Amino acid sequence: MSCEMTCDEVASYGNNPLACCLPIVCCCGAPVLVACLFIPKVGLWIMCAALAVILLYVFVMIVKSVLAVEVHGAEDAASILYNFNHNTTEGLPDKLRGVFWMSTNAAPELLASIDGSYWDEER
């Protein structure tokens, strides 16, 4: 992996703040790990600090994920899904566009939309 990343490449990881640290971890992480192996006492403290930071990050992301959940009624959810995905997949036949109500589905999904996903006409 190259240590040179453009802003677009970092932005393509979504809203994960850890992705912004990827070049730093990539370029600086390996030398630090090698130094930790050759300086045992300092290396142990560095590894403990790194583990604490990683665990704190995981905890913050779990809390952020739980707090970001949106609950909507079926009608509002269908409207949101349709407005977000409408006409975003090129080549999708008209009969497959829109939001589908899957009331007899055994799985807990109630709504589905093919529009907004990858569509290969040849398959």
MARSEKE-397717 format. One line per field, with one value per atom (N, C-alpha, C, O, CB): atom name; x, y, z; residue number from 1. Coordinates in pm, whole numbers. Glycine has a CB too. Example, Ala and Ser with C-alpha at 12.3 -4.5 7.8 and 13.67 -1.06 7.14 Angstrom:
kekol = [N:CA:C:O:CB:N:CA:C:O:CB] $
xx = [1319:1230:1320:1424:1131:1285:1367:1290:1341:1408] $
yy = [-569:-450:-330:-332:-447:-225:-106:3:114:-60] $
zz = [780:780:780:846:905:708:714:787:804:572] $
lumtor = [1:1:1:1:1:2:2:2:2:2] $
REM end
This chain:
kekol = [N:CA:C:O:CB:N:CA:C:O:CB:N:CA:C:O:CB:N:CA:C:O:CB:N:CA:C:O:CB:N:CA:C:O:CB:N:CA:C:O:CB:N:CA:C:O:CB:N:CA:C:O:CB:N:CA:C:O:CB:N:CA:C:O:CB:N:CA:C:O:CB:N:CA:C:O:CB:N:CA:C:O:CB:N:CA:C:O:CB:N:CA:C:O:CB:N:CA:C:O:CB:N:CA:C:O:CB:N:CA:C:O:CB:N:CA:C:O:CB:N:CA:C:O:CB:N:CA:C:O:CB:N:CA:C:O:CB:N:CA:C:O:CB:N:CA:C:O:CB:N:CA:C:O:CB:N:CA:C:O:CB:N:CA:C:O:CB:N:CA:C:O:CB:N:CA:C:O:CB:N:CA:C:O:CB:N:CA:C:O:CB:N:CA:C:O:CB:N:CA:C:O:CB:N:CA:C:O:CB:N:CA:C:O:CB:N:CA:C:O:CB:N:CA:C:O:CB:N:CA:C:O:CB:N:CA:C:O:CB:N:CA:C:O:CB:N:CA:C:O:CB:N:CA:C:O:CB:N:CA:C:O:CB:N:CA:C:O:CB:N:CA:C:O:CB:N:CA:C:O:CB:N:CA:C:O:CB:N:CA:C:O:CB:N:CA:C:O:CB:N:CA:C:O:CB:N:CA:C:O:CB:N:CA:C:O:CB:N:CA:C:O:CB:N:CA:C:O:CB:N:CA:C:O:CB:N:CA:C:O:CB:N:CA:C:O:CB:N:CA:C:O:CB:N:CA:C:O:CB:N:CA:C:O:CB:N:CA:C:O:CB:N:CA:C:O:CB:N:CA:C:O:CB:N:CA:C:O:CB:N:CA:C:O:CB:N:CA:C:O:CB:N:CA:C:O:CB:N:CA:C:O:CB:N:CA:C:O:CB:N:CA:C:O:CB:N:CA:C:O:CB:N:CA:C:O:CB:N:CA:C:O:CB:N:CA:C:O:CB:N:CA:C:O:CB:N:CA:C:O:CB:N:CA:C:O:CB:N:CA:C:O:CB:N:CA:C:O:CB:N:CA:C:O:CB:N:CA:C:O:CB:N:CA:C:O:CB:N:CA:C:O:CB:N:CA:C:O:CB:N:CA:C:O:CB:N:CA:C:O:CB:N:CA:C:O:CB:N:CA:C:O:CB:N:CA:C:O:CB:N:CA:C:O:CB:N:CA:C:O:CB:N:CA:C:O:CB:N:CA:C:O:CB:N:CA:C:O:CB:N:CA:C:O:CB:N:CA:C:O:CB:N:CA:C:O:CB:N:CA:C:O:CB:N:CA:C:O:CB:N:CA:C:O:CB:N:CA:C:O:CB:N:CA:C:O:CB:N:CA:C:O:CB:N:CA:C:O:CB:N:CA:C:O:CB:N:CA:C:O:CB:N:CA:C:O:CB:N:CA:C:O:CB:N:CA:C:O:CB:N:CA:C:O:CB:N:CA:C:O:CB:N:CA:C:O:CB:N:CA:C:O:CB:N:CA:C:O:CB:N:CA:C:O:CB:N:CA:C:O:CB:N:CA:C:O:CB:N:CA:C:O:CB:N:CA:C:O:CB:N:CA:C:O:CB:N:CA:C:O:CB:N:CA:C:O:CB] $
xx = [84:0:88:183:-95:58:134:94:-20:110:191:163:100:61:290:90:33:-114:-144:113:-203:-346:-403:-370:-420:-488:-553:-672:-716:-597:-725:-842:-963:-1044:-876:-974:-1086:-1078:-1181:-1088:-957:-943:-980:-1046:-801:-938:-973:-1123:-1185:-895:-1182:-1326:-1408:-1523:-1362:-1351:-1427:-1450:-1530:-1354:-1384:-1407:-1532:-1565:-1286:-1600:-1723:-1695:-1602:-1795:-1774:-1759:-1683:-1702:-1895:-1597:-1516:-1396:-1309:-1471:-1387:-1276:-1142:-1037:-1300:-1143:-1017:-952:-830:-1041:-1031:-976:-883:-790:-1089:-905:-816:-679:-580:-878:-672:-546:-473:-361:-569:-533:-475:-335:-247:-564:-308:-170:-69:44:-165:-109:-18:12:127:-77:-93:-74:9:95:-209:-16:57:205:289:-1:238:377:454:576:381:385:454:433:510:409:331:300:405:441:170:455:555:684:733:585:742:864:842:929:918:726:698:689:742:567:623:615:752:780:524:839:975:1051:1124:1050:1035:1101:1050:1127:1079:921:865:926:941:713:960:1021:1162:1204:1023:1235:1374:1393:1501:1455:1292:1299:1181:1074:1295:1199:1085:1003:880:1134:1065:986:908:789:1078:972:904:800:691:1006:837:746:618:510:813:629:510:416:295:551:472:389:323:207:473:399:343:231:127:453:251:148:23:-89:203:41:-75:-150:-273:-30:-76:-141:-215:-327:-38:-154:-219:-345:-447:-122:-339:-456:-567:-684:-418:-530:-631:-697:-818:-567:-619:-675:-769:-877:-561:-729:-812:-943:-1050:-737:-936:-1057:-1148:-1271:-1020:-1089:-1169:-1238:-1355:-1080:-1167:-1225:-1342:-1448:-1118:-1324:-1431:-1552:-1666:-1381:-1530:-1640:-1714:-1837:-1587:-1641:-1704:-1785:-1895:-1597:-1732:-1804:-1930:-2031:-1712:-1925:-2043:-2152:-2268:-2007:-2114:-2210:-2266:-2387:-2145:-2180:-2224:-2321:-2419:-2102:-2294:-2380:-2517:-2620:-2314:-2519:-2646:-2729:-2851:-2620:-2665:-2738:-2784:-2870:-2651:-2727:-2760:-2877:-2914:-2640:-2934:-3043:-3166:-3204:-3075:-3228:-3352:-3465:-3452:-3342:-3576:-3693:-3805:-3841:-3736:-3859:-3967:-4080:-4059:-3914:-4199:-4310:-4289:-4204:-4444:-4366:-4348:-4369:-4294:-4443:-4470:-4497:-4383:-4339:-4629:-4336:-4224:-4096:-4021:-4201:-4073:-3953:-3957:-3854:-3940:-4073:-4085:-4058:-3991:-4226:-4109:-4086:-3939:-3885:-4170:-3874:-3731:-3650:-3561:-3683:-3680:-3608:-3627:-3532:-3656:-3748:-3776:-3704:-3640:-3928:-3715:-3653:-3501:-3437:-3695:-3444:-3298:-3246:-3139:-3255:-3318:-3269:-3332:-3288:-3288:-3433:-3507:-3417:-3346:-3618:-3421:-3347:-3196:-3132:-3397:-3138:-2993:-2922:-2799:-2961:-2995:-2935:-2968:-3084:-2984:-2866:-2886:-2910:-2846:-2765:-3002:-3029:-3126:-3159:-2902:-3174:-3270:-3407:-3455:-3277:-3471:-3604:-3705:-3695:-3654:-3802:-3901:-3980:-4019:-3996:-4005:-4085:-4009:-4070:-4126:-3877:-3799:-3765:-3697:-3672:-3812:-3787:-3892:-4004:-3788:-3854:-3947:-3915:-3807:-4088:-4010:-3995:-4096:-4213:-4017:-4049:-4134:-4171:-4086:-4063:-4298:-4351:-4343:-4402:-4499:-4269:-4248:-4317:-4251:-4096:-4448:-4523:-4521:-4538:-4665:-4502:-4501:-4359:-4340:-4574:-4261:-4122:-4101:-4145:-4025:-4034:-4008:-3902:-3900:-3964:-3815:-3712:-3776:-3886:-3594:-3709:-3771:-3771:-3816:-3701:-3723:-3727:-3870:-3939:-3631:-3912:-4048:-4047:-4140:-4117:-3942:-3932:-3802:-3702:-3939:-3804:-3682:-3682:-3788:-3673:-3563:-3549:-3428:-3318:-3534:-3449:-3338:-3271:-3150:-3387:-3348:-3292:-3194:-3224:-3404:-3077:-2974:-2865:-2768:-3034:-2879:-2777:-2712:-2747:-2838:-2620:-2551:-2642:-2702:-2415:-2651:-2734:-2653:-2598:-2860:-2646:-2574:-2679:-2738:-2463:-2700:-2803:-2774:-2867:-2816:-2649:-2612:-2631:-2628:-2470:-2651:-2666:-2805:-2835:-2618] $
yy = [-118:0:124:133:0:214:338:432:432:406:510:606:733:820:640:745:864:837:755:907:906:892:1030:1128:825:1036:1163:1183:1090:1167:1304:1334:1253:1212:1485:1230:1151:1007:946:1156:951:814:802:706:764:898:896:917:851:1004:1007:1034:914:899:1156:828:713:609:517:649:621:528:564:495:527:669:706:799:880:583:788:879:817:856:925:722:657:745:761:515:803:891:819:882:960:688:613:610:595:471:625:622:740:730:624:851:967:938:1000:1090:846:811:700:665:768:646:535:562:477:497:677:701:707:661:830:763:772:634:600:862:553:417:335:258:349:353:278:311:221:307:440:483:481:460:622:501:512:392:370:635:314:201:93:41:141:57:-50:-16:-99:-80:104:135:136:95:270:182:184:41:12:260:-48:-188:-253:-331:-269:-224:-278:-224:-299:-244:-95:-37:-101:-121:115:-134:-198:-335:-378:-210:-403:-536:-528:-618:-608:-422:-412:-336:-342:-347:-264:-193:-243:-181:-35:-353:-421:-334:-334:-539:-261:-185:-72:-54:-128:2:111:53:107:200:-58:-122:-168:-158:-238:-219:-265:-148:-161:-333:-33:85:136:176:196:133:180:87:134:187:-43:-139:-125:-134:-282:-103:-83:44:46:-77:151:276:259:309:390:189:166:82:110:96:-20:-103:-21:-37:-223:66:151:245:266:233:301:390:313:362:457:193:111:74:84:-16:32:-4:118:106:-65:233:355:389:427:472:375:401:307:351:386:178:81:116:111:-63:150:187:311:312:214:413:535:504:556:643:421:388:305:321:311:218:141:234:224:32:324:419:509:534:505:557:642:567:624:691:441:359:339:349:224:310:287:415:410:236:528:655:706:794:759:654:703:628:658:693:533:454:542:616:333:532:605:504:401:690:534:447:524:634:399:463:526:427:305:578:478:394:346:399:469:246:186:288:288:69:373:471:572:604:543:623:718:651:711:777:528:455:432:446:321:397:377:507:506:323:617:747:785:833:855:763:794:707:757:773:579:485:522:520:340:555:593:723:730:608:824:953:945:1017:1056:859:845:769:801:775:668:579:598:535:440:682:695:734:834:798:652:674:687:766:798:611:615:499:501:615:398:284:290:277:151:310:317:177:80:384:167:40:-50:-158:-34:-8:-88:-77:33:-41:-192:-187:-116:-120:-329:-50:27:-59:-11:96:-185:-270:-304:-351:-399:-280:-307:-181:-188:-379:-67:58:77:28:179:148:178:100:43:147:100:31:-83:-64:129:-200:-320:-354:-357:-439:-380:-419:-571:-641:-369:-623:-767:-821:-869:-801:-811:-847:-997:-1038:-800:-1081:-1226:-1281:-1403:-1297:-1194:-1238:-1295:-1236:-1120:-1409:-1471:-1394:-1399:-1617:-1323:-1242:-1114:-1078:-1210:-1045:-926:-802:-696:-893:-812:-696:-673:-768:-714:-550:-517:-448:-466:-428:-370:-294:-331:-364:-142:-324:-350:-258:-221:-500:-223:-140:-190:-200:10:-219:-259:-134:-134:-351:-30:96:148:152:200:189:234:131:156:269:16:-88:-110:-43:-221:-203:-234:-320:-415:-306:-285:-361:-397:-310:-281:-526:-574:-633:-737:-681:-568:-611:-749:-820:-509:-788:-914:-1035:-1148:-908:-1016:-1131:-1176:-1271:-1097] $
zz = [0:0:0:78:121:-84:-94:20:66:-230:63:171:116:194:247:-14:-75:-109:-196:-201:-42:-69:-98:-31:51:-198:-229:-138:-69:-376:-136:-54:-100:-18:-58:-231:-283:-235:-204:-435:-229:-183:-36:4:-205:44:186:202:285:264:124:133:88:129:49:3:-45:64:44:-162:177:287:367:463:379:330:399:515:509:448:618:730:846:961:778:818:920:951:866:875:1072:1103:1107:1091:1235:1127:1130:992:982:1179:885:750:727:647:647:794:779:839:799:846:933:996:921:958:1140:818:746:693:710:633:629:583:696:681:504:809:923:978:1006:1034:993:1043:947:988:1066:818:716:717:712:578:723:711:842:842:654:952:1080:1171:1264:1151:1145:1233:1232:1337:1196:1115:1105:1178:1254:959:1159:1235:1387:1463:1192:1430:1573:1627:1734:1603:1551:1595:1600:1692:1503:1505:1507:1627:1693:1375:1658:1775:1903:1998:1779:1907:2027:2050:2165:2014:1945:1960:2017:2090:1827:1986:2028:2158:2217:1921:2205:2333:2417:2415:2314:2490:2554:2650:2639:2628:2742:2841:2775:2803:2950:2689:2619:2523:2507:2543:2458:2365:2431:2372:2298:2554:2626:2655:2640:2758:2696:2722:2594:2594:2785:2485:2358:2313:2266:2249:2327:2287:2374:2323:2295:2505:2593:2557:2556:2740:2527:2487:2355:2339:2476:2260:2131:2148:2086:2033:2233:2259:2325:2291:2348:2418:2483:2383:2388:2597:2292:2190:2098:2064:2108:2057:1969:2038:1977:1926:2163:2237:2258:2250:2373:2284:2298:2167:2166:2344:2056:1924:1897:1851:1815:1926:1903:1990:1942:1934:2114:2203:2150:2149:2344:2108:2057:1931:1915:2027:1840:1717:1747:1678:1622:1846:1884:1938:1900:1989:2027:2083:1973:1969:2194:1885:1774:1683:1636:1693:1657:1572:1636:1569:1544:1765:1834:1838:1821:1978:1859:1867:1731:1725:1934:1622:1488:1424:1311:1398:1493:1437:1420:1511:1527:1303:1277:1267:1202:1147:1331:1326:1258:1299:1470:1151:1074:1054:1058:938:1033:994:851:779:1007:810:678:566:468:659:578:473:460:349:500:573:570:520:444:710:562:518:368:301:591:313:169:94:-9:133:145:82:86:-14:152:197:210:115:45:355:112:24:-122:-200:49:-160:-299:-337:-442:-321:-254:-284:-289:-367:-181:-209:-206:-327:-378:-77:-374:-479:-616:-712:-438:-629:-754:-871:-865:-738:-977:-1102:-1083:-1152:-1170:-992:-973:-1041:-1051:-825:-1088:-1156:-1304:-1343:-1095:-1386:-1530:-1586:-1544:-1600:-1681:-1748:-1675:-1724:-1766:-1560:-1484:-1551:-1576:-1336:-1580:-1642:-1552:-1429:-1674:-1615:-1539:-1441:-1335:-1635:-1476:-1385:-1257:-1160:-1456:-1253:-1133:-1055:-953:-1170:-1101:-1029:-920:-930:-1128:-818:-709:-583:-570:-753:-492:-363:-360:-391:-242:-322:-318:-174:-86:-385:-154:-23:-15:-97:-2:82:93:218:310:96:220:341:369:484:329:267:289:302:303:175:312:327:467:566:300:475:606:684:807:588:613:678:731:688:579:822:882:793:836:1008:669:581:532:494:461:535:491:354:275:594:327:202:131:195:229:-3:-80:-202:-253:-124:-247:-366:-444:-389:-329:-571:-657:-713:-737:-772:-733:-781:-677:-558:-811:-723:-631:-611:-539:-498:-675:-664:-800:-897:-610:-806:-932:-1019:-971:-905:-1147:-1239:-1363:-1430:-1277:-1393:-1511:-1607:-1577:-1473:-1720:-1814:-1874:-1914:-1926:-1881:-1945:-1855:-1904:-1990:-1729:-1637:-1628:-1556:-1500] $
lumtor = [1:1:1:1:1:2:2:2:2:2:3:3:3:3:3:4:4:4:4:4:5:5:5:5:5:6:6:6:6:6:7:7:7:7:7:8:8:8:8:8:9:9:9:9:9:10:10:10:10:10:11:11:11:11:11:12:12:12:12:12:13:13:13:13:13:14:14:14:14:14:15:15:15:15:15:16:16:16:16:16:17:17:17:17:17:18:18:18:18:18:19:19:19:19:19:20:20:20:20:20:21:21:21:21:21:22:22:22:22:22:23:23:23:23:23:24:24:24:24:24:25:25:25:25:25:26:26:26:26:26:27:27:27:27:27:28:28:28:28:28:29:29:29:29:29:30:30:30:30:30:31:31:31:31:31:32:32:32:32:32:33:33:33:33:33:34:34:34:34:34:35:35:35:35:35:36:36:36:36:36:37:37:37:37:37:38:38:38:38:38:39:39:39:39:39:40:40:40:40:40:41:41:41:41:41:42:42:42:42:42:43:43:43:43:43:44:44:44:44:44:45:45:45:45:45:46:46:46:46:46:47:47:47:47:47:48:48:48:48:48:49:49:49:49:49:50:50:50:50:50:51:51:51:51:51:52:52:52:52:52:53:53:53:53:53:54:54:54:54:54:55:55:55:55:55:56:56:56:56:56:57:57:57:57:57:58:58:58:58:58:59:59:59:59:59:60:60:60:60:60:61:61:61:61:61:62:62:62:62:62:63:63:63:63:63:64:64:64:64:64:65:65:65:65:65:66:66:66:66:66:67:67:67:67:67:68:68:68:68:68:69:69:69:69:69:70:70:70:70:70:71:71:71:71:71:72:72:72:72:72:73:73:73:73:73:74:74:74:74:74:75:75:75:75:75:76:76:76:76:76:77:77:77:77:77:78:78:78:78:78:79:79:79:79:79:80:80:80:80:80:81:81:81:81:81:82:82:82:82:82:83:83:83:83:83:84:84:84:84:84:85:85:85:85:85:86:86:86:86:86:87:87:87:87:87:88:88:88:88:88:89:89:89:89:89:90:90:90:90:90:91:91:91:91:91:92:92:92:92:92:93:93:93:93:93:94:94:94:94:94:95:95:95:95:95:96:96:96:96:96:97:97:97:97:97:98:98:98:98:98:99:99:99:99:99:100:100:100:100:100:101:101:101:101:101:102:102:102:102:102:103:103:103:103:103:104:104:104:104:104:105:105:105:105:105:106:106:106:106:106:107:107:107:107:107:108:108:108:108:108:109:109:109:109:109:110:110:110:110:110:111:111:111:111:111:112:112:112:112:112:113:113:113:113:113:114:114:114:114:114:115:115:115:115:115:116:116:116:116:116:117:117:117:117:117:118:118:118:118:118:119:119:119:119:119:120:120:120:120:120:121:121:121:121:121:122:122:122:122:122:123:123:123:123:123] $
REM end
